[in-house]
Amino acid sequence: MSQNPNPDLILAAPLWPHGDCSLMHLMRRAGQYSTTCWTQCVDTGLSAVQYAILVVLAEEISCDQQTLGNRAGFDKATGTYVIDRMTKSGLLKVEIDERNRRRKLVSMTPDGQTMLDRMIEQAKSAEKMITAGLDEQDIANLKRLLSKLGGLQEPDEHVATGRR
């Protein structure tokens, strides 16, 4: 049995018989750690998905729920529930599109903007926490691979590393 050279690291249990550690297991662990970092750094009670909605609406001003879901990364069922909660909390406003009455347009309220302003530094802290111990190239590779797994356009190199 090999000895762990760094006792602070947890050895991932192999979940495939006689082989390597399961990728699904590692993804689940990374997701758990992401949630832990978020909850330790963000004190607003909003989730990372709710923060993403506010960020998209700060850029888009107003958009339909499908576009918002595509940009913020949630499905229709989740979006309906989350948008309804955020609307009831006074962070979002939902209106019927006058040009297409079947479409709902979502925008951020002044309270939503205040919440976003409050959350920006906290979200940055969560990201710093989750990437602690990774160098710039590790972070760029992680963003590239996660974008690929998520079916997203790969980030530009200068965006991935934060350098131009």
SVG drawing of the C-alpha trace seen along z (x, -y; Angstrom):
<svg xmlns="http://www.w3.org/2000/svg" viewBox="-50 -51 55 56">
<polyline fill="none" stroke="black" stroke-width="0.4" points="0.0,0.0 1.5,-3.4 1.7,-6.1 0.1,-9.5 2.9,-12.0 0.7,-14.9 -1.4,-14.0 -3.7,-17.0 -5.0,-15.5 -7.8,-13.0 -7.3,-10.0 -10.3,-9.5 -11.8,-6.0 -11.7,-4.1 -15.3,-3.5 -14.5,-1.2 -13.5,2.3 -9.7,2.8 -9.1,-0.6 -9.0,-4.3 -11.1,-6.6 -14.5,-7.3 -14.8,-10.6 -18.4,-10.9 -17.2,-10.6 -14.6,-13.3 -17.1,-15.6 -19.5,-15.1 -16.8,-15.9 -15.8,-19.0 -19.5,-20.0 -19.7,-19.6 -16.6,-21.6 -17.9,-24.4 -21.1,-24.5 -19.0,-24.7 -16.9,-27.6 -20.1,-29.4 -21.8,-29.0 -18.7,-30.0 -18.2,-33.2 -21.6,-34.4 -23.9,-35.5 -27.0,-36.7 -28.8,-33.3 -28.9,-33.3 -27.5,-30.4 -24.9,-30.5 -27.7,-30.1 -29.5,-33.1 -26.3,-35.1 -25.8,-34.1 -29.3,-35.3 -28.5,-38.7 -25.2,-38.9 -26.9,-38.0 -29.6,-40.6 -27.0,-43.2 -25.6,-42.6 -28.9,-42.0 -31.1,-44.5 -34.2,-42.4 -34.5,-39.0 -36.9,-36.1 -36.7,-33.1 -35.2,-30.8 -32.3,-33.2 -31.8,-33.7 -31.7,-30.0 -29.2,-29.4 -26.9,-32.2 -27.2,-31.4 -27.1,-27.6 -30.5,-26.3 -33.3,-24.3 -36.9,-25.5 -38.3,-23.8 -35.6,-25.2 -35.8,-28.6 -39.6,-28.9 -39.2,-28.1 -36.1,-30.3 -37.4,-33.2 -40.7,-33.0 -38.8,-33.0 -36.6,-35.9 -39.7,-37.9 -41.5,-37.3 -38.3,-38.5 -38.4,-41.7 -35.2,-41.1 -36.7,-40.5 -39.6,-41.7 -41.5,-39.5 -43.7,-41.0 -45.5,-39.6 -43.8,-40.5 -46.1,-42.8 -44.9,-41.5 -45.3,-37.8 -47.8,-37.3 -46.6,-33.7 -43.1,-35.1 -42.2,-36.4 -39.5,-39.1 -37.4,-39.1 -35.5,-42.1 -33.7,-43.1 -35.3,-45.5 -33.3,-48.2 -33.3,-45.7 -31.8,-43.1 -29.1,-45.5 -28.3,-46.3 -28.1,-42.6 -25.8,-42.0 -23.5,-44.8 -23.4,-43.3 -22.6,-39.8 -19.9,-40.6 -16.9,-40.6 -18.3,-37.7 -18.6,-35.6 -15.0,-36.6 -13.9,-35.3 -15.7,-32.0 -13.9,-31.7 -10.5,-32.5 -11.3,-29.9 -12.1,-27.1 -9.0,-27.8 -6.6,-28.2 -3.6,-25.9 -4.1,-26.1 -1.8,-28.2 -3.0,-30.3 -2.5,-27.4 -4.4,-25.0 -7.3,-27.5 -7.3,-28.0 -7.3,-24.2 -10.1,-23.7 -12.2,-26.4 -11.5,-24.9 -12.4,-21.4 -15.5,-22.4 -16.7,-24.5 -16.2,-21.5 -18.0,-19.1 -20.9,-21.6 -21.3,-22.1 -20.2,-25.7 -18.0,-27.7 -14.5,-27.5 -13.3,-30.7 -10.7,-32.9 -7.2,-32.3 -7.0,-35.9 -10.4,-35.5 -9.5,-32.1 -6.2,-33.4 -7.3,-36.9 -4.5,-38.3 -4.5,-40.1"/>
</svg>
